[in-house]
Amino acid sequence: MTHPDAYREIDRSADPAAVVASLEVRGRDPGQRRLRRRFLRAIPIRRRDTVLEVGCGTGVVLRDLVPLVGRGGRLAGVDPSRAVLAAARRLCRGTGITLRLADGAKLPFTGDGFDVTLAVTVMLHVPDPIAVAREMARVTRPGGRVAVQDQDFGTLALTHPDRALTARILDGVVSHMYEEPHSGRRLPAVLRAAGLEQVRLRTEVYQETELKPYTRTFLERRAANAVRFGIVDAAAAQRWLDGITAVAEAGTFVFTINYYGAVGVKP
C-alpha cells in the first residue's frame, strides 16, 4: 500500500508524471518563486559556495541557485525518486549540477563537504525529520549553514461561504496525509536537535487573491483527497469547490499560508 502523501513515495504513487508536473507548476508560481528566492538570500547563499539540496525534486531550487553561486560554485542535489530525477536531469542539462539518487537520511557524501545544505518543502514529507537534519549537518563543513523551509498547514486561511465544510476538508486531509501537518513551526527545534547552533527563523506568507493555477490545483487535490479518505462525499467536495469558484469570481478570494525557514550553523 502506498503512503497517502504522494510526495513521500512518488515512484509508487498512482501517477508519478502528475506529481512531477505539479512540482514545476509550483516552481513557476510567482508567489512561490518569491518565497524561495527570499529564503535563499536569507541563508545566505554566496558566490563560489558548494551547496547540496536534499529532496531536490525536479531541480526548481537548484536552478535558482545557479546564478547565486556563480562559476566558482558547486551544486548537487539528491532525491529518492527516479521519476523526478529523470525530469531534473532534463531540466538542469548544461548547468553543471550533480544529481544523485539518495535518501535524505543516508546521504552518499563524506562529512564536512558543503558550505550549505538545504531542504525546501521536504521535512513535511519525511518520516524522521531529525534524522535527515543530522545527515545534512554531517555533510556540512564546520561553520557552514544548514537551512530548511516548510509550509505549515495550521496557518492556512481560505475564504469560503461554508467555514465548517472548509475546516472539515482542510484539517481532515492533512491529518490523514502527514504525521506533522504543523511541520513549519517545528523546524527550529529540528535543527537544534540535530546539533546546529545560532538557529534563526524567518517567516514568509504565501498569498493568493486570484485563484491562479498553483492554488487551484492545490485546492482541487484537497477536495479529491477528502473524498478518497472518506471525509466527505463527492457531492460535498464539488459544492466546496464551487464555493471557491464563486468567491474568486466575486473578487473576494483569499488564500494564505505561512512558510517557515530555519537556518543553523554547524559548530
C-alpha positions in Angstrom: 0.0 0.0 0.0 1.4 3.4 -1.0 1.6 6.2 1.5 -1.3 8.7 1.3 1.2 11.5 0.8 2.2 11.1 -2.8 5.3 13.2 -2.4 6.7 10.7 0.1 6.8 7.8 -2.4 6.5 9.5 -5.8 7.6 6.4 -7.8 4.9 4.3 -6.1 2.2 6.9 -6.5 -0.7 6.4 -8.9 0.6 9.0 -11.4 4.3 9.9 -10.9 4.2 12.1 -14.0 1.4 14.2 -12.5 3.5 14.7 -9.3 6.4 15.8 -11.4 4.2 18.2 -13.3 2.9 19.7 -10.1 6.4 20.4 -8.9 7.0 22.5 -12.0 3.7 24.3 -11.7 4.5 25.3 -8.1 8.0 26.3 -9.2 6.7 28.7 -11.8 4.2 30.3 -9.5 5.3 33.9 -8.9 4.5 33.8 -5.2 6.3 30.6 -4.7 9.3 32.0 -6.6 9.4 35.0 -4.3 9.3 32.8 -1.2 12.2 30.6 -2.4 14.4 33.5 -3.5 13.9 35.5 -0.3 14.8 32.4 1.7 17.9 31.7 -0.4 19.1 35.2 0.1 18.5 35.0 3.9 20.5 31.8 4.4 22.6 33.3 2.7 23.9 31.6 -0.5 27.1 33.3 -1.6 29.3 33.3 -4.7 31.5 30.2 -5.0 29.6 28.3 -2.3 29.3 24.5 -2.5 25.6 23.7 -2.0 23.7 20.4 -1.5 19.9 20.3 -1.9 18.2 17.4 -0.2 14.9 16.4 -1.8 15.7 18.4 -4.9 12.7 17.2 -6.9 12.8 18.4 -10.5 15.6 20.9 -9.7 13.5 24.1 -9.2 15.6 25.4 -6.4 18.9 24.2 -7.9 18.1 26.2 -11.0 17.5 29.3 -8.8 20.9 28.6 -7.2 23.0 28.6 -10.4 23.3 32.4 -10.7 23.8 32.8 -6.9 26.9 30.6 -6.6 28.3 31.6 -10.0 31.1 29.9 -12.0 33.2 29.1 -9.0 30.3 27.4 -7.1 29.3 23.8 -7.0 25.7 22.5 -6.8 24.5 19.0 -6.0 21.0 17.6 -5.5 19.7 14.2 -4.2 16.2 12.8 -4.3 14.8 9.3 -3.6 12.6 9.3 -6.7 13.8 8.1 -10.1 10.9 9.9 -11.8 11.7 13.3 -10.5 15.4 12.8 -11.0 14.8 12.0 -14.7 12.9 15.3 -15.0 15.6 17.1 -13.1 18.4 15.8 -15.4 16.5 17.0 -18.4 15.6 20.4 -16.9 19.1 21.0 -15.4 21.1 19.9 -18.5 24.0 22.1 -19.2 24.1 23.7 -15.7 26.9 21.6 -14.2 24.6 20.5 -11.4 25.3 17.0 -10.0 22.2 14.8 -9.3 22.1 11.6 -7.4 19.5 9.1 -6.3 19.6 9.0 -2.5 17.5 9.2 0.7 17.9 12.3 2.8 18.6 10.1 5.9 21.5 8.3 4.1 23.4 10.9 2.1 26.1 9.5 -0.3 28.8 12.1 0.7 31.7 12.2 3.1 31.5 14.6 6.0 32.2 18.3 6.0 32.0 18.7 2.3 29.4 21.5 1.7 29.2 25.2 2.7 25.4 25.0 2.7 23.0 22.1 2.9 19.3 22.9 2.4 15.9 21.2 2.1 12.9 23.2 0.8 9.4 21.9 1.5 10.8 18.5 2.3 10.7 17.9 6.0 6.9 17.7 6.0 7.1 14.6 3.8 9.9 12.6 5.6 9.2 10.1 8.4 12.1 11.3 10.6 13.0 15.0 10.0 15.7 15.0 12.8 17.5 12.1 11.1 17.5 14.0 7.8 18.7 17.2 9.6 21.5 15.2 11.3 22.7 13.9 7.9 22.6 17.4 6.5 24.7 18.6 9.3 27.2 15.7 8.9 28.0 16.6 5.3 28.2 20.4 6.1 31.6 21.9 7.0 32.1 23.4 10.4 30.9 26.9 10.3 28.7 26.0 7.3 24.9 26.5 7.2 22.0 24.0 7.3 18.8 25.5 6.1 15.2 24.1 5.9 12.0 25.7 4.8 8.5 24.2 5.1 4.9 25.2 4.9 2.7 24.9 8.0 -0.9 23.8 7.4 -2.0 25.0 10.8 -1.7 28.5 9.3 -3.7 28.0 6.2 -6.5 30.6 5.7 -9.1 30.4 2.9 -12.2 32.5 2.3 -15.3 30.3 1.8 -19.0 30.6 2.5 -19.0 27.3 4.4 -16.4 27.6 7.1 -17.4 24.3 8.7 -17.0 22.3 5.5 -13.7 24.1 4.8 -12.3 23.1 8.1 -13.6 19.6 7.8 -11.8 19.1 4.4 -8.6 21.0 5.0 -8.0 19.7 8.6 -9.2 16.2 7.7 -7.0 15.8 4.7 -3.7 16.9 6.4 -4.4 14.7 9.4 -4.6 11.7 7.0 -1.6 12.6 4.9 1.1 14.0 7.3 2.5 12.9 10.6 3.1 16.5 11.5 0.9 19.0 9.5 2.4 21.8 11.5 5.9 21.0 10.3 7.0 24.6 9.6 6.8 25.9 13.1 8.9 22.9 14.4 11.9 23.5 12.1 14.0 25.4 14.7 13.6 22.5 17.1 14.6 20.0 14.4 17.8 21.9 13.7 18.7 22.2 17.4 18.1 18.5 17.9 20.5 17.9 15.0 23.2 19.8 16.9 23.1 23.1 15.0 23.8 26.4 16.7 22.8 30.0 16.1 19.4 28.8 14.8 17.3 31.6 13.4 13.8 31.7 11.9 12.3 33.6 9.0 8.6 33.6 8.3 7.1 34.3 4.9 3.4 34.4 3.9 2.3 32.9 0.6 -0.7 35.0 -0.5 -3.1 34.4 -3.4 -6.1 36.5 -4.2 -6.9 35.5 -7.8 -7.1 31.6 -7.7 -4.1 31.1 -10.1 -3.2 27.7 -11.4 -1.0 26.5 -8.5 -3.6 27.4 -5.8 -6.5 26.0 -7.9 -4.7 22.7 -8.4 -3.8 22.6 -4.7 -7.4 23.0 -3.6 -8.7 20.5 -6.2 -6.3 17.9 -4.9 -7.5 18.6 -1.3 -11.1 18.0 -2.5 -10.2 14.8 -4.3 -8.3 13.5 -1.2 -11.2 14.4 1.1 -13.3 12.1 -1.0 -10.6 9.4 -1.1 -10.2 9.4 2.6 -13.9 9.3 3.3 -14.0 12.7 4.9 -16.8 14.0 2.6 -18.7 12.6 -0.4 -18.2 13.7 -4.0 -21.2 16.0 -3.9 -19.9 17.9 -0.8 -16.4 18.1 -2.3 -17.9 19.6 -5.5 -20.0 22.0 -3.5 -16.9 23.1 -1.7 -15.0 23.7 -5.0 -18.0 25.6 -6.4 -17.9 27.9 -3.4 -14.3 28.6 -4.0 -15.0 29.5 -7.7 -17.9 31.8 -6.7 -15.7 33.6 -4.2 -12.9 34.0 -6.9 -15.4 35.3 -9.4 -16.7 37.8 -6.9 -13.2 39.1 -6.5 -13.0 38.3 -2.8 -10.8 35.2 -2.9 -8.0 35.0 -0.2 -5.7 32.1 0.3 -2.7 32.4 2.6 -0.3 30.0 4.3 2.9 30.6 6.4 6.2 29.2 5.2 8.9 29.0 8.0 12.6 28.9 7.1 15.1 27.9 9.8 18.9 28.3 9.4 21.5 26.9 11.8 25.3 26.8 11.9 27.4 23.7 12.3 29.7 24.1 15.3 
